[in-house]
Amino acid sequence: MIEARQLTKRYAGRTAVDAISFHVEKGEIVGFLGPNGAGKSTTLRMLTCFLSASGGSAKVAGYDIYGDSIEVRRRVGYMPENVPLYPDMRVDEYLRFRARIKGLGWRATRSAVGEAMDVCSLAGVEKKIIATLSKGYKQRVGLADALVNKPDLLILDEPTNGLDPNQIRQSRELIKRLGERHTILISTHILSEVEMTCGRVIIIDRGQIRASDSPRNLIRRLRKPGSVILERQGGVEPAKTQLAAVAGVKEVSVIHERDGWTSFAIATDPLHDAREDLFALVRRENWNIRELASRAASLEDAFVDLLQQQPPATTAASTSGPEETSDEPDTAGE
Amino acid sequence: MRAFFILFGKELRSFFLSPLAYVVMALFTFLNGWLFISMVKAMQLQVSSRSLIYNLFSSGWFWMGYFILFPLITMRLFAEERKMGTIEGLLTAPVRTSEVVLAKYAATVVVYLVIVAPVFLFFPLFQTVTGEATAFHSGAVWGSALGLLLVGLFNVAIGTLASALTTNQLIAAMLTFVFVMLHYFLGFLQNFGMVPGSAWTAGMAYFSTTEHIRSLSEGLIDSRPVIYYLSFSTVLLAFTHLVIESRKWRV
C-alpha cells in the first residue's frame, strides 16, 4: 500500500527526514512512533502530497506521489495533526462538502456521510456548528472526514492528541475497528498506544528509522527485564538456586544480606509475570518473607533509553552539550 | 472542473452566511448612494457637458471606498485557511491547486459584483423618480459595467495573491490596501512634473484606472484596458498558484 524509498526532506540547515525506506502492506495497521520533532508529520505530509520530498520516492496505493498525486489523494484518507476543520460549518454540511470534493456524487455523498457519521458515532451532533463541539467530537468529525470516501488507506497524524483518557480509549477502539476495512498508518509519540492498536511499529527518531517490528517483538527488545524484590529470612543458598528455577525468571542476584535476612533481586521475562510462581515457591518451602514486590520497567522509559543510546552519527557531531541547555548555549557558558 | 464548482459554491456560501457580507453590502450601497446624490446636486449647481454616469465613475471619491472593499472581501481567502490549518485538508483532497485558486477567486469576484451591482439600479431609479429624460445612452451603462468588472477582476486578483502570502488576515488586508491604492494612483503620475504629450505621460496613461473608466463610461470600449486588466489578473493568479505550491519545496 505504501512503498517509500530513500524518502528525504531537507529544510534550511536541517534534515527533517533522512532517506527513510519502509513499506506498508494492504490490511496492516502500522504505528509510526517517535518523539516530537522526529519527522513523523513531515513524512506523512510527503505521503499525502502536501509537501514534496527533497529526495527519494514513494508509491501510495500503486501511484507515485509526484506523477499521480491526484490519484494518490483519491485513495488516501488523511487526518492532519490537530484536526483542522472549518469552525463555522455544521457537521453534516462539512462532511458533505468533503465527500463532494473527494469526488463522490450527490447520491453517493448522502449515504457515505450517513455511514461515516454512524461509524464515528456522530449521531445527534450532525446539525451542530463545528466550533461548538468538544475536542473529542471534533476529532471524530476529522476521522469521519478521512474515511468518508472509503479510501484504501487511512493516514492519521496523532489521532488521540489532546483527548482525555476515556476518549483516547474510545478512539483506539474505533481505529481498531476501522483496521478491519482499511489499511491504517497512524503516527503517535505514545508507545502504549501502538502497543494496543498496531500490528507493526516503525520507530523514527531524528529523521531516521530506528526499528520496524511487531509491538510484541519490540517490547521484548526494548523493555528492560522487569524485576521482583523478595526478602526472606535465611541465607543465600539454596534459595537462590530455587528462585532461579522458577519459570520466567532470568537472573537472580542478591541485593543485601543482613541480620539473618536476605534480599534478592529477581530479573524476569518482560512478557511473563513470575510473581504467582514465586509466591507458590514461597508457600511450598514455607519461607518466612517480609517483602515480595514487583518493580516493572516501563515501556516508555525503555523506549526513551533506546532513543538516547544510539544517537545517529550525523546529529551527534553537531550536538555538543546536553539537550536542556542547547537553547541558550552561549550566554549560559559565559 | 467538478471540484471548481464545489469549492466555488462553498466559498460563496461561506461568504453570504457571514454577517460581514451584509455589513459591507449595506455600507457600499449607502456610500455609493450618497455619492450619487452629491453628483446629482453638483450637476444641478453647475452645468456639465458629461453624463451623470461619466461624472460618477470618474470621480475619485467613487474609488476611495474600493481601497477598503477589496481588502475586506479578499483577506480571508487563503490566510484564514493557512492559519487554521484547513489548507492541509483541502490540498490533500483530490483537487488541483489551480481549481482551488480559481474557485476562491471567482467566488470573490461574484461577491464583488453583488456588492457593486446596486449602483446600476440608481440610474433607472433616478429616472423613474424624477421623470427626467434619459441623460445617457445604454452604451455608457454597459461600458461602465465592463469597467467595474475589469477593475474588480484585477483588484480581487491582487487581494487573492496578498492573502496567499501570509497567514495573518490583517497583513493580507494591508498589503491589498497598499497595492490597490498604489495601482490607482499610478495613473495620476502622468500629471506630475512632465510635459503633456511626452512618452512618460502617454506611458503612465496606460496604467490609469481613471482614464480607462472615463473612456468606458462614454461607451467607448477600448481593447487596451480590457487586455491590460485581464492579462495582469492572469499573472497575479499565476503567482498565487505558485505561492500556494511553494509550500511543497520551501525550506
Interface residues (C-beta under 8 A of the other chain):
Chain A: R10 Y11 A12 R45 T48 C49 F50 L51 S52 S54 I70 E71 R73 R74 V76 Y78 P80 N82 P84 L85 Y86 P87 D88 M89 F97 R98 R100 I101 K102 G103 D145
Chain B: R2 A3 I6 L7 K10 S14 L17 S18 M84 G85 T86 E88 G89 L90 L91 T92 A93 P94 V95 R96 R247 K248 W249 V251
